[in-house]
Amino acid sequence: MASAESTFKILKRGMDAADRGETLAAQIHLETAFNQGRSPLACSYLGFCKAREDGTFKEALKLCGEALSREPSNALHYYNLGRIYRTMGRKPEAIDAFFTGLKMQRHPLILTQLRELGVRRPPIFRWLERGHPLNRIVGKAVGWMRPAPGV
């Protein structure tokens, strides 16, 4: 059996590869880490890789669900769940998963996904157009006070 340190290194290599979009290489590392110790991070990242590489969405959702049941406050699991939904073409569910993850932690990877999806905060004064000067000025002034879109 591999040591905990080497298992962590394998898991980290897999996570980094998945975040770079190299899901086939990541899947190999993550399956090794998953078999050595079924950690929640290995489950959720492996779920994303399986969805992207194999198209086994049911298994991917099951793995991510297992990770969420063990660590419901880890934003990375919601990040991976959102990416699974996005791979499936289910944009509304992906956005919901990303927003739930933002409630746990303002994670830059989640914010990047939301930007790519084109999700924006609603304007401050909803009865005025987004480009109205009042919305733009007040929105900039209080923007730093809000943690993230949808939170």
TORGUDREN-923740 format. One line per 8 residues: number of its first residue (from 1); their letters; for each residue x, y, z of C-alpha. Coordinates in steps of 0.25 Angstrom, whole numbers, plus 5000, padded with zeros to 4 digits. Layout:
# TORGUDREN-923740
NUM	A	X:Y:Z | ...
# end
This chain:
# TORGUDREN-923740
1	MASAESTF	5000:5000:5000 | 5005:5014:4996 | 5008:5024:5007 | 4998:5035:5010 | 5009:5045:5005 | 5010:5038:4991 | 4995:5037:4990 | 4993:5052:4992
9	KILKRGMD	5004:5055:4982 | 4997:5046:4972 | 4983:5053:4975 | 4990:5066:4974 | 4995:5063:4960 | 4982:5058:4955 | 4975:5070:4961 | 4985:5080:4954
17	AADRGETL	4983:5072:4941 | 4968:5073:4941 | 4968:5088:4944 | 4977:5090:4932 | 4967:5082:4924 | 4976:5069:4922 | 4965:5060:4927 | 4971:5047:4921
25	AAQIHLET	4984:5049:4928 | 4977:5053:4941 | 4967:5041:4940 | 4979:5032:4941 | 4985:5039:4953 | 4971:5040:4960 | 4968:5026:4958 | 4981:5022:4965
33	AFNQGRSP	4978:5031:4976 | 4964:5027:4977 | 4968:5012:4978 | 4978:5015:4989 | 4968:5023:4998 | 4954:5027:4994 | 4956:5042:4997 | 4945:5052:4994
41	LACSYLGF	4954:5060:4985 | 4958:5048:4977 | 4943:5044:4976 | 4938:5058:4971 | 4950:5060:4961 | 4949:5046:4956 | 4935:5048:4954 | 4938:5060:4945
49	CKAREDGT	4948:5053:4937 | 4939:5041:4935 | 4928:5050:4930 | 4937:5057:4920 | 4946:5045:4915 | 4936:5034:4916 | 4922:5040:4916 | 4918:5032:4928
57	FKEALKLC	4910:5043:4934 | 4902:5034:4943 | 4915:5029:4950 | 4921:5043:4950 | 4909:5049:4957 | 4909:5037:4967 | 4924:5040:4970 | 4922:5055:4972
65	GEALSREP	4909:5052:4980 | 4918:5043:4989 | 4928:5054:4991 | 4917:5064:4994 | 4911:5055:5005 | 4925:5053:5012 | 4929:5068:5010 | 4917:5076:5008
73	SNALHYYN	4924:5090:5010 | 4935:5088:5000 | 4934:5097:4989 | 4942:5089:4980 | 4932:5078:4980 | 4921:5088:4975 | 4931:5093:4964 | 4933:5078:4959
81	LGRIYRTM	4918:5076:4960 | 4916:5089:4952 | 4926:5084:4941 | 4919:5071:4940 | 4906:5077:4938 | 4912:5087:4928 | 4918:5075:4920 | 4905:5069:4920
89	GRKPEAID	4899:5082:4914 | 4891:5085:4926 | 4894:5099:4928 | 4884:5103:4938 | 4888:5092:4948 | 4903:5095:4945 | 4900:5110:4949 | 4892:5105:4962
97	AFFTGLKM	4904:5096:4966 | 4914:5107:4964 | 4906:5117:4972 | 4904:5107:4983 | 4919:5105:4983 | 4921:5120:4984 | 4913:5120:4997 | 4923:5111:5003
105	QRHPLILT	4935:5119:4998 | 4938:5130:4988 | 4947:5120:4979 | 4954:5126:4967 | 4951:5114:4958 | 4936:5115:4961 | 4937:5130:4957 | 4944:5127:4944
113	QLRELGVR	4933:5116:4941 | 4922:5126:4943 | 4929:5137:4935 | 4930:5127:4923 | 4916:5124:4924 | 4913:5139:4924 | 4906:5140:4937 | 4905:5154:4943
121	RPPIFRWL	4900:5160:4956 | 4886:5166:4955 | 4887:5182:4954 | 4885:5189:4967 | 4873:5197:4962 | 4865:5186:4955 | 4855:5195:4949 | 4866:5203:4942
129	ERGHPLNR	4874:5198:4930 | 4887:5191:4933 | 4895:5202:4926 | 4887:5214:4933 | 4898:5223:4940 | 4891:5221:4954 | 4893:5206:4953 | 4907:5207:4948
137	IVGKAVGW	4912:5217:4958 | 4905:5211:4970 | 4908:5197:4965 | 4923:5200:4965 | 4922:5206:4979 | 4916:5195:4986 | 4922:5184:4977 | 4933:5181:4987
145	MRPAPGV	4923:5179:4998 | 4916:5167:4991 | 4924:5154:4992 | 4920:5148:4979 | 4909:5147:4968 | 4896:5140:4974 | 4901:5139:4988
# end
